[in-house]
Amino acid sequence: MLRREGFTEKNSMIVKEFDRYILEHPEFAEKIPHNALVVMQIERDEEFNQWAKETALKAAEKDQPIVYVTITELKPIRSRIEKLKLEMVS
């Protein structure tokens, strides 16, 4: 279990993944109201979800729509690098 201090990094990681998802599925983005505050949630991670909700409510502007996006499945992180070159300097 992550301590609450690690939630900022975790949130940054899933926001990057969400951005990639939106680039590949622009029709999903069309469902999100203009100027909405998007709050990422992770299925079965109640501690993170509560932190994200609390953080969002503090950051939301008056009358700003809030949209909760729940990640229900996340593939393992994999590198996209196919080849590397190593150069040693002595």
Summary of the structure (lengths in Angstrom):
residues: 90
radius of gyration: 16.9
end to end distance: 41.9
largest distance: 60.2
contacts: 161
relative contact order: 0.17
helix: 43%
strand: 13%
